[in-house]
Amino acid sequence: MKYPTGIQSFDRIIKDGYVYVDKMDMVYSIAKDGSIYFLSRPLGFGKSLLVSTLKNYFFRAQGAFRGLKVDSLEKECTVYLVFHMDFNGGEYICPGSLRDAIASYMSGFLACYSWVNNVGLLAGGR
């Protein structure tokens, strides 16, 4: 058995065959019944993994949920655009470093979803 010590990426845990405790019924409940959540758990208690799991849930990574609880709970498969910023491990003490990190995430998002520009949804470069 491989344990995902220090791995904060849902898709990597699933793809690389690490042990995963299936809590997808809770993720499903958050997505269907919830509104706004404040994640206030201590360091090392899975906040980043939960956000990564939610990202994959809304983006509907191909085959990522096969065999998990949500596979039987979810009847409709709606795909959403997901904008995810991860500031873990960054040092944002220099002037402009946070702005540069956000700009980098934005340009990566726009490059990933460049097809959106073709239908005019992101007019004006915003």
DSSP file with accessible surface (Angstrom, degrees, kcal/mol):
  #  RESIDUE AA STRUCTURE BP1 BP2  ACC     N-H-->O    O-->H-N    N-H-->O    O-->H-N    TCO  KAPPA ALPHA  PHI   PSI    X-CA   Y-CA   Z-CA
    1    1 A M              0   0  185      0, 0.0     2,-0.5     0, 0.0    17,-0.1   0.000 360.0 360.0 360.0 136.6    0.0    0.0    0.0
    2    2 A K        -     0   0  106     15,-0.5    17,-3.1     2,-0.0     0, 0.0  -0.915 360.0-153.6-106.6 127.5    1.2    3.5   -0.9
    3    3 A Y        -     0   0  143     -2,-0.5     2,-1.9    15,-0.2    17,-0.1  -0.840  17.7-129.0-101.5 137.2    0.1    6.3    1.5
    4    4 A P    >   +     0   0   35      0, 0.0     3,-1.8     0, 0.0     2,-0.2  -0.244  36.3 176.2 -83.5  55.0   -0.1    9.8    0.1
    5    5 A T  T 3  S-     0   0  130     -2,-1.9     3,-0.1     1,-0.3    -2,-0.0  -0.404  73.3  -3.0 -62.9 120.6    2.0   11.5    2.7
    6    6 A G  T 3  S+     0   0   70      1,-0.2     2,-0.5    -2,-0.2    -1,-0.3   0.450  97.9 130.5  78.5   0.6    2.4   15.2    1.7
    7    7 A I    <   +     0   0   21     -3,-1.8    -1,-0.2     1,-0.1    42,-0.1  -0.783  28.9 176.4 -91.4 124.7    0.4   14.8   -1.5
    8    8 A Q        +     0   0   84     -2,-0.5     2,-0.6    -3,-0.1    44,-0.2   0.094  48.7  97.8-113.8  19.4   -2.3   17.5   -1.9
    9    9 A S     >  -     0   0   35      1,-0.2     4,-2.2    43,-0.1     5,-0.2  -0.938  53.8-161.6-118.1 114.4   -3.5   16.6   -5.3
   10   10 A F  H  > S+     0   0    0     -2,-0.6     4,-2.4    39,-0.2     5,-0.2   0.928  93.6  50.8 -57.5 -47.5   -6.7   14.5   -5.7
   11   11 A D  H  > S+     0   0   68      1,-0.2     4,-2.8     2,-0.2     5,-0.2   0.877 110.1  49.7 -64.3 -34.7   -6.0   13.5   -9.3
   12   12 A R  H  > S+     0   0  111      2,-0.2     4,-2.6     1,-0.2     6,-0.3   0.916 109.7  51.4 -68.8 -40.8   -2.4   12.4   -8.4
   13   13 A I  H  <>S+     0   0    1     -4,-2.2     5,-2.2     2,-0.2     4,-0.3   0.940 117.1  39.4 -60.2 -45.5   -3.6   10.3   -5.5
   14   14 A I  H ><5S+     0   0   55     -4,-2.4     3,-1.0     3,-0.2    -2,-0.2   0.952 118.1  46.9 -69.8 -48.7   -6.1    8.5   -7.7
   15   15 A K  H 3<5S+     0   0  166     -4,-2.8    -2,-0.2     1,-0.3    -3,-0.2   0.885 114.8  45.5 -63.8 -39.7   -3.9    8.3  -10.8
   16   16 A D  T 3<5S-     0   0   58     -4,-2.6    -1,-0.3    -5,-0.2    -2,-0.2   0.389 113.2-114.6 -89.6   3.1   -0.9    7.0   -9.0
   17   17 A G  T < 5 +     0   0   53     -3,-1.0   -15,-0.5    -4,-0.3    -3,-0.2   0.788  55.2 160.7  75.4  30.2   -2.8    4.4   -6.9
   18   18 A Y      < -     0   0   50     -5,-2.2   -15,-0.2    -6,-0.3     2,-0.2  -0.407  52.7 -86.3 -76.7 160.6   -2.3    5.8   -3.4
   19   19 A V        -     0   0   50    -17,-3.1     2,-0.4    -2,-0.1    -1,-0.1  -0.480  50.5-172.3 -64.9 131.1   -4.6    4.8   -0.6
   20   20 A Y        -     0   0   50     -2,-0.2     2,-0.7   -17,-0.1   -17,-0.0  -0.985  21.1-142.9-132.8 121.6   -7.7    7.2   -0.6
   21   21 A V        -     0   0  101     -2,-0.4     2,-0.8     1,-0.1    -2,-0.0  -0.772  31.1-126.6 -82.4 114.9  -10.3    7.2    2.1
   22   22 A D        +     0   0   34     -2,-0.7     3,-0.1     1,-0.2    -1,-0.1  -0.514  50.0 150.9 -73.8 104.9  -13.5    7.8    0.1
   23   23 A K    >>  +     0   0  108     -2,-0.8     4,-1.5     1,-0.1     3,-1.0  -0.039  30.3 123.3-116.3  26.1  -15.3   10.8    1.5
   24   24 A M  H 3>  +     0   0    0      1,-0.3     4,-2.9     2,-0.2     5,-0.2   0.764  64.1  65.8 -64.9 -23.1  -16.9   11.8   -1.8
   25   25 A D  H 3> S+     0   0   60      1,-0.2     4,-2.0     2,-0.2    -1,-0.3   0.891 103.9  47.1 -64.7 -33.4  -20.4   11.6   -0.3
   26   26 A M  H <> S+     0   0  111     -3,-1.0     4,-2.5     2,-0.2    -2,-0.2   0.896 111.4  50.0 -72.6 -39.3  -19.4   14.6    1.9
   27   27 A V  H  X S+     0   0    6     -4,-1.5     4,-2.6     2,-0.2    -2,-0.2   0.925 110.4  51.1 -62.6 -42.9  -18.0   16.4   -1.1
   28   28 A Y  H  X S+     0   0   62     -4,-2.9     4,-2.4     1,-0.2     5,-0.3   0.925 110.1  49.5 -59.0 -43.7  -21.2   15.7   -3.0
   29   29 A S  H  X>S+     0   0   53     -4,-2.0     4,-2.8     2,-0.2     5,-0.6   0.911 110.6  49.4 -64.0 -42.6  -23.2   17.1    0.0
   30   30 A I  H  X5S+     0   0   45     -4,-2.5     4,-1.4     1,-0.2    -1,-0.2   0.934 114.3  45.9 -61.3 -44.2  -21.0   20.3    0.1
   31   31 A A  H  <5S+     0   0   27     -4,-2.6    -2,-0.2     1,-0.2    -1,-0.2   0.867 122.0  34.8 -69.4 -37.0  -21.5   20.8   -3.7
   32   32 A K  H  <5S+     0   0   99     -4,-2.4    -2,-0.2    -5,-0.2    -3,-0.2   0.857 131.5  23.5 -88.0 -37.4  -25.2   20.2   -3.7
   33   33 A D  H  <5S+     0   0  128     -4,-2.8    -3,-0.2    -5,-0.3    -2,-0.2   0.631 104.2  83.2-107.3 -17.1  -26.4   21.6   -0.4
   34   34 A G     << -     0   0   31     -4,-1.4     3,-0.1    -5,-0.6    -4,-0.0  -0.182  42.0-176.8 -89.8 177.1  -23.9   24.2    0.7
   35   35 A S        +     0   0  113      1,-0.2     2,-0.4    -2,-0.0    -1,-0.1   0.328  66.9   4.1-132.3 -82.0  -23.2   27.8   -0.1
   36   36 A I        -     0   0  154      2,-0.0     2,-0.4     0, 0.0    -1,-0.2  -0.929  62.9-171.5-118.0 133.8  -20.1   29.4    1.4
   37   37 A Y        -     0   0  125     -2,-0.4     2,-0.6    -3,-0.1    -3,-0.0  -0.962  15.8-153.6-125.9 141.6  -17.5   27.6    3.5
   38   38 A F        -     0   0  176     -2,-0.4     2,-1.1     2,-0.0    -2,-0.0  -0.967  16.6-147.7-110.7 116.2  -14.6   28.8    5.6
   39   39 A L        +     0   0   70     -2,-0.6     2,-0.4     1,-0.1     8,-0.0  -0.738  27.8 165.0 -88.9 100.6  -12.0   26.1    5.8
   40   40 A S        +     0   0   87     -2,-1.1    -1,-0.1     7,-0.0    -2,-0.0  -0.529  20.1 135.7-117.8  64.5  -10.4   26.6    9.2
   41   41 A R        -     0   0  110     -2,-0.4     3,-0.1     1,-0.1     4,-0.1  -0.809  57.6 -97.4-107.7 153.4   -8.5   23.5    9.9
   42   42 A P    >   -     0   0   80      0, 0.0     3,-1.4     0, 0.0     5,-0.3  -0.149  56.5 -70.6 -64.5 164.6   -4.9   23.3   11.3
   43   43 A L  T 3  S+     0   0  165      1,-0.2     0, 0.0     2,-0.1     0, 0.0  -0.247 121.1  20.8 -53.7 131.3   -1.8   22.9    9.1
   44   44 A G  T 3  S+     0   0   75     -3,-0.1    -1,-0.2     1,-0.0   -38,-0.1   0.634  88.1 114.1  85.3  14.4   -1.6   19.4    7.6
   45   45 A F  S <  S-     0   0  117     -3,-1.4    -2,-0.1    -4,-0.1    -1,-0.0   0.103  91.9 -91.4-109.2  21.8   -5.3   18.5    8.0
   46   46 A G  S  > S+     0   0   32     -5,-0.1     4,-2.3     3,-0.0     5,-0.2   0.658  78.1 134.7  91.4  17.5   -6.3   18.3    4.4
   47   47 A K  H  > S+     0   0   58     -5,-0.3     4,-2.4     2,-0.2     5,-0.2   0.954  80.8  45.6 -63.1 -46.9   -7.5   21.7    3.3
   48   48 A S  H  > S+     0   0   41      1,-0.2     4,-2.5     2,-0.2    -1,-0.2   0.895 113.0  50.1 -65.1 -38.5   -5.5   21.7    0.1
   49   49 A L  H  > S+     0   0   44      2,-0.2     4,-2.5     1,-0.2   -39,-0.2   0.911 109.9  51.3 -66.8 -39.1   -6.6   18.1   -0.7
   50   50 A L  H  X S+     0   0   34     -4,-2.3     4,-2.7     2,-0.2    -2,-0.2   0.940 111.4  47.1 -62.8 -44.0  -10.3   19.0   -0.1
   51   51 A V  H  X S+     0   0   46     -4,-2.4     4,-2.6     1,-0.2    -2,-0.2   0.920 112.2  50.4 -64.4 -40.6  -10.0   22.0   -2.5
   52   52 A S  H  X S+     0   0    5     -4,-2.5     4,-2.3   -44,-0.2    -1,-0.2   0.902 110.5  50.0 -63.2 -39.3   -8.2   19.8   -5.1
   53   53 A T  H  X S+     0   0    4     -4,-2.5     4,-2.4     2,-0.2    -2,-0.2   0.928 110.9  48.6 -65.0 -43.8  -11.0   17.2   -4.7
   54   54 A L  H  X S+     0   0   35     -4,-2.7     4,-2.6     2,-0.2     5,-0.3   0.909 109.2  53.7 -62.6 -40.6  -13.7   19.9   -5.2
   55   55 A K  H  X S+     0   0   69     -4,-2.6     4,-2.4     1,-0.2     5,-0.2   0.944 111.6  44.4 -58.7 -47.9  -11.8   21.3   -8.2
   56   56 A N  H  X>S+     0   0    7     -4,-2.3     4,-1.6     1,-0.2     5,-1.2   0.864 110.9  55.7 -65.2 -35.5  -11.8   17.8   -9.8
   57   57 A Y  H  <5S+     0   0    4     -4,-2.4    -2,-0.2     1,-0.2    -1,-0.2   0.945 114.4  37.8 -62.2 -47.1  -15.5   17.3   -8.8
   58   58 A F  H  <5S+     0   0   67     -4,-2.6    22,-2.7     1,-0.2    -2,-0.2   0.822 119.6  46.8 -76.7 -30.9  -16.6   20.5  -10.6
   59   59 A F  H  <5S-     0   0   85     -4,-2.4    -1,-0.2    -5,-0.3    -2,-0.2   0.687 101.6-137.7 -82.4 -18.5  -14.2   20.1  -13.6
   60   60 A R  T  <5 -     0   0   35     -4,-1.6    -3,-0.2    -5,-0.2     3,-0.1   0.970  14.8-146.8  60.7  59.5  -15.2   16.4  -13.9
   61   61 A A    > < -     0   0   25     -5,-1.2     3,-1.7     1,-0.1     4,-0.4  -0.348  33.7 -93.5 -56.0 131.8  -11.8   14.9  -14.5
   62   62 A Q  T 3  S-     0   0  184      1,-0.3    -1,-0.1     2,-0.1    -2,-0.0  -0.274  98.7 -15.0 -57.2 116.2  -12.3   11.9  -16.9
   63   63 A G  T >  S+     0   0   30     -2,-0.1     3,-1.1    -3,-0.1    -1,-0.3   0.497  95.1 126.4  73.1   3.8  -12.7    8.7  -14.9
   64   64 A A  T <  S+     0   0   11     -3,-1.7    -2,-0.1     1,-0.2    -1,-0.1   0.773  75.1  43.6 -66.8 -23.3  -11.4   10.2  -11.7
   65   65 A F  T >  S+     0   0   16     -4,-0.4     3,-2.2     2,-0.1     6,-0.4   0.332  76.8 134.0-107.1   7.7  -14.5    9.1   -9.7
   66   66 A R  T <  S+     0   0  181     -3,-1.1     3,-0.1     1,-0.3     4,-0.0  -0.398  81.3  10.4 -60.8 124.2  -14.9    5.6  -11.0
   67   67 A G  T 3  S+     0   0   71      1,-0.3    -1,-0.3    -2,-0.2     2,-0.2   0.368 103.7 115.3  88.4  -5.4  -15.5    3.3   -8.0
   68   68 A L  S X> S-     0   0   27     -3,-2.2     3,-1.5     1,-0.1     4,-0.6  -0.578  80.5-105.8 -94.5 162.6  -16.0    6.2   -5.5
   69   69 A K  H >> S+     0   0   94      1,-0.3     3,-1.3    -2,-0.2     4,-1.2   0.856 116.3  61.0 -54.6 -39.7  -19.3    6.9   -3.7
   70   70 A V  H 3> S+     0   0    2      1,-0.3     4,-2.8     2,-0.2    -1,-0.3   0.783  89.5  71.5 -64.6 -22.8  -20.1   10.0   -5.8
   71   71 A D  H <4 S+     0   0   93     -3,-1.5    -1,-0.3    -6,-0.4    -2,-0.2   0.864 106.8  36.3 -61.3 -34.3  -20.2    7.8   -8.9
   72   72 A S  H << S+     0   0   78     -3,-1.3    -1,-0.2    -4,-0.6    -2,-0.2   0.709 118.2  51.5 -90.5 -21.0  -23.4    6.3   -7.6
   73   73 A L  H  < S+     0   0   64     -4,-1.2     2,-0.5     1,-0.1    -2,-0.2   0.863  95.0  75.9 -80.5 -38.5  -24.8    9.5   -6.1
   74   74 A E     <  +     0   0   32     -4,-2.8     3,-0.1     1,-0.2    -1,-0.1  -0.657  46.7 169.3 -84.6 119.9  -24.3   11.8   -9.1
   75   75 A K        +     0   0  175     -2,-0.5     2,-0.4     1,-0.1    -1,-0.2   0.780  67.2  49.5 -96.7 -35.3  -26.9   11.3  -11.8
   76   76 A E        -     0   0  140      2,-0.0     2,-0.6     0, 0.0    -1,-0.1  -0.834  69.6-149.8-105.9 146.8  -26.1   14.4  -13.9
   77   77 A C        +     0   0   93     -2,-0.4     2,-0.5    -3,-0.1    -3,-0.0  -0.811  22.2 173.0-119.5  88.5  -22.6   15.3  -15.0
   78   78 A T        -     0   0   61     -2,-0.6     2,-0.4     2,-0.0   -18,-0.1  -0.854  19.7-147.9 -97.8 129.4  -22.3   19.0  -15.4
   79   79 A V        -     0   0   87     -2,-0.5     2,-0.3   -20,-0.1   -20,-0.2  -0.814  15.1-168.6 -98.6 135.0  -18.8   20.4  -16.1
   80   80 A Y        -     0   0  118    -22,-2.7     2,-0.3    -2,-0.4    -2,-0.0  -0.910  29.4-107.6-119.9 149.8  -17.8   23.9  -14.7
   81   81 A L        -     0   0   81     -2,-0.3     2,-0.5    32,-0.0   -22,-0.0  -0.587  40.0-154.6 -69.6 136.2  -14.9   26.1  -15.4
   82   82 A V        -     0   0   26     -2,-0.3     2,-0.6    27,-0.1   -27,-0.0  -0.971  15.1-167.2-123.0 124.2  -12.7   26.0  -12.3
   83   83 A F        +     0   0   84     -2,-0.5     2,-0.5     2,-0.0    23,-0.1  -0.950  18.0 177.9-109.3 112.7  -10.3   28.8  -11.3
   84   84 A H        -     0   0   54     -2,-0.6     2,-0.5    21,-0.1    -2,-0.0  -0.972  12.0-171.8-123.6 122.8   -8.0   27.4   -8.6
   85   85 A M        -     0   0   67     -2,-0.5     2,-0.6    21,-0.0    17,-0.1  -0.964   4.0-166.1-113.6 130.5   -5.2   29.4   -7.0
   86   86 A D        +     0   0   57     -2,-0.5    -2,-0.0     1,-0.1   -38,-0.0  -0.952  13.3 174.1-118.5 111.1   -2.8   27.6   -4.6
   87   87 A F    >   +     0   0   72     -2,-0.6     3,-1.5     2,-0.1     2,-0.2   0.264  35.3 132.9 -98.4  10.9   -0.6   29.9   -2.5
   88   88 A N  T 3  S+     0   0   92      1,-0.2     3,-0.1     3,-0.0    -2,-0.1  -0.424  76.1   8.1 -64.7 128.3    0.9   27.0   -0.6
   89   89 A G  T 3  S+     0   0   75      1,-0.3    -1,-0.2    -2,-0.2     2,-0.2   0.384  98.4 125.3  85.7  -5.7    4.7   27.2   -0.3
   90   90 A G    <   -     0   0   34     -3,-1.5     2,-0.6     2,-0.0    -1,-0.3  -0.530  52.5-143.2 -86.8 152.9    4.9   30.7   -1.8
   91   91 A E        +     0   0  158     -2,-0.2     3,-0.3    -3,-0.1     2,-0.1  -0.970  18.4 178.0-115.4 117.3    6.6   33.7   -0.2
   92   92 A Y        +     0   0   82     -2,-0.6     6,-0.2     1,-0.2     4,-0.1  -0.356  44.3 110.8-116.5  50.8    4.8   36.9   -0.8
   93   93 A I        +     0   0  142     -2,-0.1    -1,-0.2     2,-0.1     3,-0.1   0.705  56.0  84.2 -97.9 -22.4    6.9   39.3    1.1
   94   94 A C  S >  S-     0   0   84     -3,-0.3     3,-2.2     1,-0.1     4,-0.5  -0.599  96.0 -94.7 -80.0 142.2    8.4   41.3   -1.8
   95   95 A P  T 3  S+     0   0  137      0, 0.0    -1,-0.1     0, 0.0    -2,-0.1  -0.308 110.1  11.6 -56.6 129.9    6.4   44.1   -3.3
   96   96 A G  T 3> S+     0   0   19     -4,-0.1     4,-2.7    -3,-0.1     5,-0.2   0.312  93.0 111.7  88.6 -10.5    4.4   42.8   -6.2
   97   97 A S  H <> S+     0   0   27     -3,-2.2     4,-2.0     2,-0.2     5,-0.1   0.906  80.6  45.5 -67.6 -37.9    5.1   39.1   -5.6
   98   98 A L  H  > S+     0   0   81     -4,-0.5     4,-2.6     2,-0.2     5,-0.2   0.935 113.4  50.5 -67.7 -42.9    1.5   38.3   -4.7
   99   99 A R  H  > S+     0   0  167      1,-0.2     4,-2.7     2,-0.2    -2,-0.2   0.920 110.7  49.6 -59.6 -42.7    0.2   40.3   -7.7
  100  100 A D  H  X S+     0   0   92     -4,-2.7     4,-2.2     2,-0.2    -1,-0.2   0.896 110.1  50.6 -64.8 -38.8    2.7   38.4  -10.0
  101  101 A A  H  X S+     0   0   18     -4,-2.0     4,-2.2     2,-0.2    -2,-0.2   0.931 112.0  46.9 -64.9 -43.8    1.5   35.0   -8.6
  102  102 A I  H  X S+     0   0   62     -4,-2.6     4,-2.6     1,-0.2    -2,-0.2   0.924 111.5  51.3 -64.4 -42.1   -2.2   36.0   -9.2
  103  103 A A  H  X S+     0   0   55     -4,-2.7     4,-2.7     1,-0.2     5,-0.2   0.897 108.8  51.9 -62.0 -38.2   -1.3   37.2  -12.7
  104  104 A S  H  X S+     0   0   77     -4,-2.2     4,-2.2     2,-0.2    -1,-0.2   0.920 110.2  47.7 -65.1 -43.2    0.4   33.9  -13.4
  105  105 A Y  H  X S+     0   0   72     -4,-2.2     4,-2.4     2,-0.2    -2,-0.2   0.913 112.3  50.7 -62.3 -41.7   -2.6   31.9  -12.3
  106  106 A M  H  X S+     0   0   71     -4,-2.6     4,-2.7     2,-0.2    -2,-0.2   0.929 110.7  47.0 -63.8 -45.3   -4.9   34.1  -14.4
  107  107 A S  H  X S+     0   0   73     -4,-2.7     4,-2.3     1,-0.2    -1,-0.2   0.895 112.8  50.3 -67.5 -34.5   -2.8   33.7  -17.6
  108  108 A G  H  X S+     0   0   41     -4,-2.2     4,-2.5    -5,-0.2    -1,-0.2   0.915 111.3  49.0 -65.8 -40.2   -2.6   29.9  -17.0
  109  109 A F  H  X S+     0   0   40     -4,-2.4     4,-2.3     2,-0.2    -2,-0.2   0.940 112.3  47.2 -63.3 -46.6   -6.4   29.8  -16.5
  110  110 A L  H  < S+     0   0   46     -4,-2.7    -1,-0.2     1,-0.2    -2,-0.2   0.878 113.0  49.0 -65.8 -35.6   -7.0   31.8  -19.7
  111  111 A A  H >< S+     0   0   69     -4,-2.3     3,-1.1    -5,-0.2    -1,-0.2   0.915 111.8  49.3 -68.8 -39.9   -4.6   29.6  -21.7
  112  112 A C  H 3< S+     0   0   81     -4,-2.5     3,-0.3     1,-0.3    -2,-0.2   0.883 121.6  34.0 -65.4 -38.7   -6.2   26.5  -20.4
  113  113 A Y  T >< S+     0   0   18     -4,-2.3     3,-2.3    -5,-0.2     4,-0.5  -0.123  75.2 134.6-108.8  36.9   -9.7   27.7  -21.3
  114  114 A S  T X>  +     0   0   66     -3,-1.1     3,-0.9     1,-0.3     4,-0.7   0.776  61.6  72.3 -60.7 -23.8   -8.8   29.7  -24.4
  115  115 A W  H >> S+     0   0  137     -3,-0.3     4,-0.6     1,-0.2     3,-0.5   0.783  84.4  69.5 -62.0 -23.0  -11.7   28.2  -26.2
  116  116 A V  H X4>S+     0   0    1     -3,-2.3     5,-1.5     1,-0.2     3,-1.4   0.910  92.2  57.3 -63.4 -38.1  -14.0   30.4  -24.1
  117  117 A N  H X45S+     0   0   82     -3,-0.9     3,-1.3    -4,-0.5    -1,-0.2   0.834  96.1  65.3 -60.0 -31.9  -12.7   33.5  -26.0
  118  118 A N  H <<5S+     0   0  140     -4,-0.7    -1,-0.3    -3,-0.5    -2,-0.2   0.737 105.1  42.9 -65.7 -22.7  -13.8   31.9  -29.2
  119  119 A V  T <<5S-     0   0   98     -3,-1.4    -1,-0.3    -4,-0.6    -2,-0.2   0.304 116.2-113.2-105.5   7.3  -17.4   32.1  -28.1
  120  120 A G  T X 5S+     0   0   47     -3,-1.3     3,-0.7    -4,-0.3    -3,-0.2   0.651  76.3 128.8  79.1  17.2  -17.1   35.7  -26.7
  121  121 A L  T 3 <S+     0   0  121     -5,-1.5    -4,-0.2     1,-0.3    -1,-0.1   0.775  76.1  42.9 -77.0 -24.1  -17.6   34.8  -23.0
  122  122 A L  T >  S+     0   0   39     -6,-0.3     3,-1.3     3,-0.0     4,-0.3  -0.317  81.3 170.7-115.3  50.2  -14.5   36.6  -21.9
  123  123 A A  G X   +     0   0   79     -3,-0.7     3,-0.6     1,-0.2    -6,-0.0  -0.274  63.1  27.7 -61.7 143.2  -14.7   39.8  -24.0
  124  124 A G  G 3  S-     0   0   69      1,-0.2    -1,-0.2     0, 0.0    -2,-0.0   0.566 122.3 -82.8  84.2   6.1  -12.3   42.5  -23.1
  125  125 A G  G <         0   0   61     -3,-1.3    -1,-0.2     1,-0.2    -2,-0.2   0.758 360.0 360.0  72.0  24.3   -9.6   40.1  -21.8
  126  126 A R    <         0   0  219     -3,-0.6    -1,-0.2    -4,-0.3     0, 0.0  -0.813 360.0 360.0-111.4 360.0  -11.2   39.9  -18.3
